[in-house]
Amino acid sequence: MEKSLINLDKGTNCSAWNYCGQRLATGSTDGSLSIFDSIDPNSSSFSCTSKSKVSEAGILKVVWVPPEYGDAVACICADGTLLLWEEVGEDSQSIKWIKCKHFENNESKALDLQFGASFTSLKLVAAYSNGFVKVYELQDPLDLKKWQLQAEFQNVIDSVPMMGKPSCLSASISWNPQRGENNQSSFSLGFNSKLPQFNSSKVWEFDEAHQRWLPVAELALPGDKGDQVYVVAWAPNIGRPYEVIAVATSKGIAIWHIGLMPDTDGKLSVEKVALLSGHEGEVWQMEWDMGGMTLATTGSDGVVRLWQSNLNGVWHEQATLETASS
């Protein structure tokens, strides 16, 4: 007999598990942020422990802050605002969620965000509808109210003449999951916009020597640079001599290998090793397993597909999960 783990309210349209899968945050079309917890250790079911109205508009995305910085969730709202909410309280009876930061941006809407925890600090990367990227850095690890704008730039490799303001429908950011003293802060970013030079997924890396973000790779073949990007996903690396990033466009899901050592111009080598097809319509979400060996994808067709490569490096569809029709 099937048993539900969580009963979600009508209107729930986004969710995110915390780092250990013990808490779930959900956002609803009415602007409510709900937190679900496992109350009974002997049961696998979850109960709603908090529900707060955080926006008059609906919530489009929720993202947990890395665990070492406390229990907090960032929300992108339907009106384009970017908010950070934190759980505070001395004991279980007085716990409540409060808004600790509103990231101001009057000219455009937030489309996507990701946190990146480097060896020295916590960063937040946000992509906006005008094609700009903003990188914020937390100034005090004990105070989630204190953020500073570290950088602001456009998702382009070279300077290009602008033929008007870009109108971006969506964006996708994926932070390099590797941590450590010797790992540079880096992330991949792609846009779904009307101006092709913004679309192709680029890898951005922080140059410590000059204190600036630089594009070190472009994940698109010459004929594909204008393709609108739906989702990017950076795979965990458990010892490979290269990084793996998946990029979903209208042509399918491309698997890219990215070299670890830059050339004399500071660029990283890239190789497109596979183009996966199977989804009907747009790909909405992609997630790697903890070992970076299996890629799960889903989209507008309502199907979850699992992809793996064999020992010869050939990618194939490992499994398909569909909702049983009633």
C-alpha angles and dihedrals in degrees: 000000000000117000125195117231097197132015108213124202120247109268096037106144106163138031142172134193119221120244096280099036093244097113133042126201119198133186125207138203090249091060097257122146112205129190121203123197136182102246100176114053089203092057131067093210125104131217131204107254098172138022122179134173101233101165140020086223124062123271116247102180140012125196128183120230113240108277098245089067096055136258106317138136131206118214132199109204129207091252089059098255121141116215135178119210124190133197112233135173143115095238141000091275096057101038115130139157119246133183107250101171140022111191103215119222115152100174102057146008128263111245104177141355139190135182121227122194111201127183091269108030151356119262133189120206118198129183120206138203092251091064096256128129123211125198117199126190126206109238098195119032089207096051119058090188094071111081128150127202103243100177144354123195145140125260095250133116099210133022109270132186109256117233092192138315114314117244108208120193097190143348137201128210126188119184120214101259094210117106132188144104093275097046118097119224107258141155141178122236137182134173137212098216144138093247110073097208090068097049109069114091114254131190112230122197130186113241105213093191094059098023095232141109117253132189105239101172141016117212100209137086116238093263094046103051094105095050113122112246118223103178139357125196126187112209123225112253118222097176109319117144088231140037124249123216127177118211122190120204135153088279094059139268113319120203113210131193114209122196121236099219121065122225125236090284092053094252126134122228116249132196128183104219102173145010111206120203131180108100118103107221130352124350108233105180140016129186132180124214118245092268095049091237103108126048120203117200136180137172149152092323090066093234127127113213127190119209130194138167121233126228090278092056094252112143121222140165107268100184143352123215118197132177111253111244115238 
